[in-house]
Amino acid sequence: MIKTIKHMALAAALSFPLTASAQHQDSLFIRKMYDHALTNGKSYEQLRYLTGRIGARLSGSPQAAAAVEWARQEMEQMGLDRVYLQEVMVPHWVRGDKEHAAIVNSSISPSREVNVLALGGSVATPANGLTAEVVEVKSLDELKKLGKRKVQGKIVFFNRSFDQTHIHTNRAYGGAVDQRASGPSEAARLGAVGVVVRSMASNTDDFPHTGGLRYAEDAPKIPAVAISTKGADLLSNLLREDAKLQFHMRLNPQWLPDVLSYNVIGELKGSEKPEEIIVVGGHLDSWDIGEGAHDDGTGCVQSMEVLRLLKAMGYKPKRTIRAVMFMNEENGLRGGTKYAQVAKQQGEKHIAAIESDNGGFTPRGFGITAPNEPVFQKLFSWKQLLAPYGLHDIERGGGGADIGPLKDDRVALIGFRPDTQRYFDIHHTANDTFDKVNKRELELGGASMAALVYLLDKYGL
C-alpha cells in the first residue's frame, strides 16, 4: 500500500510541473477572482441590457447593429488597452410574417394547427401556402431508400428525436442535426416540395426550434420548417392512422442584400510576449426569436468579464489577451472566418482560443483540441487548480464554431463546458430569454474562463 501511494505521489508530481509555492500563489489568485466575480460581477447586468433593451439580433438586423455599438461601448468603459471593430459583410435573411401550419384533410381528425418556425435561410412558400401529403422518415438514409417515386410531390417529415441515452446533450444534438442542415436539399433532390423537421430539442413542449439549413448548389430550394416536438408527435401519430393526410404551411421569409457589420474586439496588451495571443469569445448575433440569452448572450458577457476580472485584480498579462464578440455565427460564420483570415494575413500568433457557446449554466470544465500531446498534458495538469470550482471535466475534444477557423498546428482550441442538461430545451426558441439565466451560474462561468486564461497567460503553451 505504501509503495502504491508513493507511485501515485510521483505520478502526480510529474503531471503537475508547478512548484508548491507557485501552485499556492495561483490558487490564491484564482480564489480572489472567483470571490470578486461572485460579489461584484458585471456580466449579469450586462446581459440584462443586451437581452432586454436590444433583444434578438440576427445578422443584418438593426438589433445586431445596436449590439455591436453596445459591446464596443462596454469594453471601452472597462479601460482596456485597445477596443476596435473588424469589418465583416454578413448575410441578411428576414423571417417575415408569422408562419402558419396545420395538419389538414385527415379522415380521422379535424384540421389541427401546429406550431412551426421557418428554418433559417428557408425560401418562402407560394403566397397562399403549400399543401401536400406527408412522408415520414427518421434519417437521410431512410429517405434515400424511399426513392423518387415515393417522395416526389410530397412534404418530407424528418422525425428523428434526440437520443436520450447520451449524458452530454451536445452529442444528442449532433446526432440529430443533419436532418435540419441537409434534409431540405436531400428531399428536394427526390422531388419533395417541402420539409418539416422535428425540433432539435431534448424535451417535449410546444416551442419550435429554428436553426440554419444548408441548401446545396445542385438541388432545388424548397421551403422548410421546424415543428415543435409536441407537434411532431401529433403528426406522427396521425400519420400512422391516416397515411393520406396532408400538411399545410405558409411562410414568407426572404433574402436581402448583404450588410456591413463587425466583430467587436477588446484587448489587454502583453507586457513580455505581446505577439502571443490568447482569445476568449462568444457570438454577438442570435436568431430572430426570443432574446438570445443563453445563445449566445451569456458567452459574450462572460468573455468580456474575463478581461474585466483580470484588470480588476491588477493583473498585468505577459501575453496579449483578447475578447472577441463574433458576428454571424448562426447563419454564416462570417465573423469567425474573417477574424482568422485577418490573423493569418497579419501573421498573428495565437496560442489558445476559448469559446463560450453552450449556454450560461453551471460550469463543468473545458473540452480541448490541442495541437500536440505535450500541450494537452500541460492544460490537463492544471485540473487540480480548477477542480475546486466544479471544473472536473477537462477532456479531449472541444473548441467552437467561431474559433474553429483558427485551427493550425500551434493553437489550442478550447470549448467552455457548462452543464447542458437544460440547454436544448430552449436553444433557438422564443423561450431563450433573460429570465432563464441564473446570476450565480453566469458569474461562475466568467470566473472559470478567467482562471484558465490566467494560467495560459502565466505559463504559456
C-alpha positions in Angstrom: 0.0 0.0 0.0 2.8 2.4 1.0 4.6 1.7 -2.4 1.4 2.4 -4.3 0.9 5.7 -2.5 4.5 6.7 -3.4 3.9 5.8 -7.0 0.7 7.9 -7.0 2.5 10.9 -5.5 5.3 10.6 -8.1 2.8 10.4 -10.9 1.0 13.5 -9.5 4.3 15.4 -9.3 5.2 14.5 -12.9 1.8 15.5 -14.2 1.7 18.8 -12.3 5.0 20.7 -13.0 4.3 23.7 -10.8 6.2 24.1 -7.6 4.2 24.0 -4.4 4.9 27.8 -3.9 3.7 28.6 -7.5 0.6 26.4 -7.1 -0.2 28.1 -3.8 0.1 31.6 -5.4 -2.1 30.6 -8.3 -4.7 29.0 -6.1 -4.9 32.3 -4.1 -5.2 34.4 -7.2 -7.9 32.3 -8.7 -9.8 32.3 -5.5 -9.7 36.1 -5.4 -11.1 36.2 -9.0 -14.0 33.9 -8.1 -14.7 36.0 -4.9 -14.8 39.2 -7.0 -17.0 37.7 -9.7 -19.5 36.3 -7.2 -19.7 39.6 -5.2 -19.0 42.3 -7.8 -19.6 40.5 -11.2 -20.9 42.7 -14.0 -22.0 40.1 -16.6 -25.5 39.6 -15.4 -26.5 43.2 -15.6 -24.8 43.5 -19.0 -26.9 40.5 -20.2 -30.0 42.1 -18.8 -29.4 45.2 -21.0 -28.4 43.2 -24.1 -31.4 40.9 -24.0 -34.0 43.4 -22.7 -33.0 46.6 -24.4 -31.7 45.2 -27.7 -33.2 41.7 -27.8 -33.0 39.2 -30.7 -30.2 40.2 -33.1 -29.9 38.2 -36.3 -27.1 39.3 -38.6 -28.0 42.2 -40.8 -30.8 43.5 -38.5 -30.9 46.9 -36.7 -30.7 45.0 -33.4 -27.4 43.4 -34.5 -26.0 46.8 -35.3 -27.1 48.1 -31.9 -25.4 45.1 -30.2 -22.1 46.0 -32.0 -22.2 49.5 -30.6 -23.2 48.3 -27.2 -20.3 45.8 -27.0 -17.9 48.5 -28.2 -19.0 51.0 -25.5 -19.0 48.3 -22.8 -15.4 47.4 -23.5 -14.3 51.0 -23.9 -15.7 51.7 -20.4 -13.6 48.9 -19.0 -10.4 50.8 -19.8 -8.8 48.2 -22.0 -5.7 48.8 -23.9 -7.5 48.7 -27.2 -11.0 48.3 -28.4 -11.8 48.2 -32.1 -14.2 47.0 -34.8 -13.4 44.5 -37.5 -15.4 44.8 -40.7 -17.3 41.8 -42.0 -20.0 41.5 -44.6 -22.9 39.4 -43.3 -26.0 37.8 -44.8 -29.4 39.3 -44.2 -32.3 36.9 -44.0 -35.6 38.0 -42.6 -38.4 35.8 -41.4 -41.4 37.9 -42.5 -44.9 37.4 -41.1 -45.6 34.7 -38.6 -45.6 31.2 -40.1 -48.8 29.2 -40.2 -49.1 25.4 -40.4 -51.8 22.8 -39.9 -52.5 19.1 -40.3 -55.4 19.0 -42.8 -57.6 16.7 -44.8 -57.4 13.8 -42.4 -60.1 11.2 -42.4 -59.7 10.7 -38.6 -59.2 14.2 -37.2 -60.4 17.7 -37.8 -57.8 20.2 -39.0 -55.1 20.8 -36.3 -52.9 23.9 -36.2 -49.4 23.2 -35.1 -46.5 25.5 -34.0 -43.7 25.8 -36.5 -40.8 28.2 -37.3 -39.2 28.6 -40.7 -35.6 27.2 -40.7 -33.0 29.9 -41.0 -32.4 30.6 -44.7 -35.5 28.9 -45.9 -37.3 30.1 -49.0 -40.9 31.1 -48.9 -44.0 29.1 -49.9 -46.4 30.4 -52.5 -48.4 33.3 -51.2 -51.4 31.1 -50.4 -49.2 28.4 -48.8 -48.2 24.9 -49.7 -50.4 21.8 -49.1 -49.2 18.2 -49.8 -49.3 14.7 -48.5 -46.6 13.8 -46.0 -44.0 11.0 -45.9 -42.2 10.5 -42.5 -38.6 9.3 -42.2 -36.1 9.0 -39.4 -32.9 9.5 -41.3 -31.3 10.7 -44.5 -30.5 7.1 -45.4 -34.2 6.1 -44.9 -35.2 9.0 -47.2 -32.8 7.9 -50.0 -34.1 4.3 -49.8 -37.7 5.5 -50.4 -36.6 6.9 -53.8 -38.1 9.5 -56.0 -41.3 7.5 -56.7 -42.4 7.7 -53.0 -41.2 11.2 -52.3 -42.0 13.3 -55.4 -44.6 15.9 -54.8 -44.8 15.3 -51.1 -43.6 17.1 -47.9 -40.9 15.1 -46.2 -41.2 14.9 -42.4 -37.9 14.2 -40.6 -38.8 12.9 -37.2 -35.6 11.7 -35.6 -35.6 12.6 -31.9 -32.7 13.1 -29.6 -31.0 10.0 -28.3 -31.9 10.4 -24.6 -29.2 7.9 -23.6 -26.4 10.5 -24.2 -25.3 12.1 -20.9 -23.9 15.0 -22.8 -26.8 16.5 -24.7 -24.5 18.1 -27.3 -23.9 14.6 -28.6 -27.7 14.1 -28.9 -27.9 17.3 -30.8 -25.0 16.3 -33.1 -26.7 13.0 -33.7 -29.9 14.7 -34.9 -29.0 17.9 -36.6 -28.1 16.6 -40.0 -31.8 16.3 -40.9 -32.2 20.0 -40.3 -29.0 21.1 -42.1 -29.0 18.7 -45.1 -32.6 17.4 -45.1 -34.2 20.0 -47.3 -31.7 19.6 -50.2 -31.7 15.8 -49.9 -35.5 15.8 -50.0 -35.6 18.3 -52.9 -33.3 16.0 -55.0 -36.0 13.4 -54.8 -38.8 15.8 -55.9 -40.2 16.8 -52.5 -42.0 20.2 -52.4 -41.3 21.0 -48.7 -39.8 19.8 -45.5 -40.9 19.6 -41.9 -38.2 18.8 -39.3 -38.7 17.7 -35.7 -37.2 20.4 -33.5 -33.7 19.8 -32.2 -34.9 19.6 -28.6 -34.3 17.4 -25.5 -37.8 17.9 -24.1 -41.4 17.7 -25.3 -43.2 21.0 -25.5 -44.9 23.3 -28.0 -41.9 25.6 -28.7 -40.4 25.0 -32.2 -36.6 25.4 -32.5 -35.3 27.3 -35.5 -31.7 26.9 -36.8 -29.8 27.1 -40.0 -30.2 24.9 -43.1 -27.7 24.5 -45.9 -29.1 24.5 -49.3 -26.9 22.5 -51.8 -26.0 24.3 -55.0 -27.1 21.3 -57.1 -30.6 20.9 -55.6 -33.9 22.9 -55.8 -34.6 25.2 -52.8 -37.8 24.2 -51.1 -39.4 25.7 -48.0 -38.5 24.1 -44.7 -39.9 24.5 -41.2 -39.2 23.1 -37.7 -42.2 21.8 -35.9 -42.4 21.6 -32.1 -41.7 18.2 -30.5 -45.3 18.1 -29.3 -46.5 18.8 -32.8 -44.1 16.3 -34.3 -45.5 13.6 -32.0 -49.1 14.5 -33.0 -48.3 14.5 -36.7 -46.5 11.1 -36.4 -49.4 9.5 -34.5 -52.0 10.8 -37.0 -49.9 9.5 -40.0 -50.0 6.0 -38.5 -53.8 6.1 -38.7 -54.1 8.0 -42.0 -51.2 8.0 -44.4 -53.1 10.2 -46.8 -53.5 13.2 -44.5 -51.9 16.5 -45.7 -49.8 19.2 -44.2 -50.3 22.9 -44.9 -47.7 25.5 -44.3 -47.4 29.2 -45.2 -44.2 31.2 -44.7 -42.7 34.2 -46.4 -39.1 34.8 -45.5 -36.7 36.5 -47.9 -33.0 37.2 -48.5 -31.9 40.8 -48.6 -28.5 42.1 -49.8 -25.6 41.5 -47.5 -24.9 44.1 -44.8 -21.7 45.6 -43.4 -21.3 44.6 -39.8 -18.4 44.0 -37.3 -16.6 41.7 -34.9 -16.0 43.7 -31.7 -12.6 43.2 -30.2 -11.1 44.4 -26.9 -7.6 43.5 -25.7 -5.1 43.7 -22.9 -1.7 44.1 -24.3 1.0 41.6 -23.2 4.0 43.0 -21.3 6.5 40.3 -22.1 5.3 38.4 -25.1 2.7 40.6 -26.8 3.0 38.7 -30.0 1.4 35.6 -28.4 -2.3 36.0 -28.4 -5.0 34.3 -26.2 -8.6 34.8 -27.4 -11.8 34.3 -25.5 -15.1 34.9 -27.2 -18.8 34.3 -28.0 -21.1 35.3 -30.8 -22.9 38.5 -30.7 -25.7 37.6 -33.1 -28.7 35.4 -32.3 -31.7 34.1 -34.0 -34.6 36.5 -34.5 -36.8 35.0 -31.9 -36.6 35.2 -28.1 -33.7 37.3 -26.7 -30.6 35.2 -27.5 -29.9 35.0 -23.8 -28.1 31.6 -23.5 -27.3 31.5 -27.2 -25.1 33.4 -27.0 -25.5 36.5 -24.9 -24.1 34.6 -21.9 -20.9 33.7 -23.9 -20.4 37.4 -24.9 -20.7 38.8 -21.4 -18.6 36.1 -19.9 -15.9 36.8 -22.4 -15.9 40.5 -21.6 -15.9 39.6 -17.9 -12.6 37.7 -18.3 -10.8 40.9 -19.2 -12.6 42.9 -16.6 -11.7 40.4 -13.8 -8.0 40.3 -14.8 -7.9 44.1 -14.8 -9.8 44.4 -11.6 -7.2 42.1 -9.9 -4.5 44.5 -11.1 -3.0 41.6 -13.2 -0.5 42.6 -15.9 -0.7 39.9 -18.6 2.5 38.6 -20.2 0.7 37.8 -23.4 -2.0 39.7 -25.3 -5.5 38.7 -24.2 -8.4 39.4 -26.5 -12.2 39.2 -26.0 -13.9 38.9 -29.4 -17.6 39.3 -29.9 -18.0 37.4 -33.2 -20.8 38.4 -35.7 -22.8 35.9 -37.7 -22.2 32.5 -36.1 -25.8 31.5 -36.5 -26.3 31.7 -40.3 -22.9 32.1 -41.9 -19.9 32.0 -39.6 -18.5 35.0 -41.4 -17.3 36.7 -38.3 -15.1 33.8 -37.2 -13.9 33.2 -40.8 -13.0 36.9 -41.2 -11.1 37.0 -37.8 -9.0 34.0 -38.8 -8.3 35.4 -42.3 -7.1 38.7 -40.8 -5.0 36.9 -38.2 -3.3 34.9 -40.9 -2.8 38.0 -43.2 -1.1 39.8 -40.3 1.0 36.9 -39.2 -0.5 36.8 -35.7 0.5 34.0 -33.4 -2.5 32.7 -31.4 -1.5 30.1 -28.8 -5.0 29.4 -27.5 -8.7 30.3 -28.2 -11.6 29.7 -25.8 -15.2 29.9 -26.9 -18.3 30.0 -24.7 -21.3 28.9 -26.8 -23.1 26.3 -24.8 -25.3 28.4 -22.5 -24.6 30.1 -19.2 -25.4 27.2 -16.9 -23.2 25.7 -14.1 -19.6 25.4 -15.2 -18.3 21.8 -15.6 -15.0 22.1 -17.4 -13.3 22.5 -20.8 -13.0 20.5 -23.9 -9.6 20.8 -25.5 -8.4 20.2 -29.1 -4.6 20.6 -28.6 -2.0 20.8 -31.4 0.1 18.1 -29.8 0.2 15.8 -26.8 2.5 17.9 -24.6 0.2 20.8 -24.9 -2.8 18.8 -23.9 -0.9 17.3 -20.9 0.1 20.8 -19.8 -3.5 22.0 -19.9 -4.7 18.9 -18.2 -2.1 19.4 -15.4 -4.0 22.5 -14.3 -7.1 20.5 -13.4 -6.0 20.4 -9.7 -6.3 24.2 -9.6 -9.7 24.2 -11.4 -11.4 21.3 -9.8 -12.3 23.1 -6.5 -14.7 25.2 -8.6 -16.5 22.3 -10.1 -14.4 22.1 -13.3 -13.8 18.4 -13.3 -14.4 17.8 -17.0 -11.1 18.6 -18.6 -11.2 16.4 -21.6 -10.1 15.9 -25.2 -12.2 17.3 -28.0 -13.5 20.8 -27.9 -13.5 24.2 -29.4 -16.2 26.2 -31.0 -17.6 27.3 -34.4 -16.2 30.8 -34.3 -12.7 29.8 -33.2 -12.6 26.8 -35.5 -11.1 28.7 -38.5 -8.1 29.5 -36.3 -7.1 25.8 -36.2 -3.5 25.1 -37.1 -0.5 23.2 -35.7 0.1 25.8 -33.0 -3.1 26.9 -31.4 -5.1 25.1 -28.7 -8.9 25.3 -29.3 -10.9 25.1 -26.1 -14.6 25.0 -25.5 -16.0 26.2 -22.2 -18.4 23.4 -20.9 -21.3 24.3 -18.7 -23.9 21.8 -17.7 -26.1 21.4 -20.8 -28.9 19.3 -19.5 -31.4 22.2 -19.9 -29.7 24.0 -22.9 -31.5 22.2 -25.7 -34.9 22.8 -24.0 -34.6 26.5 -25.1 -31.9 26.5 -27.8 -33.0 28.5 -30.8 -36.5 29.2 -29.4 -38.6 32.1 -28.4 -38.1 30.8 -24.8 -34.4 31.7 -24.8 -34.9 34.8 -22.6 -33.0 36.5 -19.7 -35.2 35.0 -17.0 -33.8 31.6 -17.9 -30.3 32.7 -16.8 -29.2 32.2 -13.2 -26.9 35.0 -12.0 -24.6 32.8 -9.9 -24.2 30.3 -12.6 -23.4 33.0 -15.1 -20.8 34.7 -12.9 -19.2 31.4 -12.1 -18.7 30.8 -15.8 -16.9 34.1 -16.4 -14.6 33.4 -13.4 -13.9 29.9 -14.7 -12.8 31.1 -18.1 -10.7 33.9 -16.4 -9.0 31.2 -14.3 -7.9 29.3 -17.4 -6.9 32.4 -19.3 -4.7 33.4 -16.3 -2.9 30.1 -16.3 -2.5 30.2 -20.1 -1.0 33.7 -19.9 1.3 33.0 -16.9 2.7 29.7 -18.2 2.1 29.8 -21.9 1.9 26.7 -24.1 
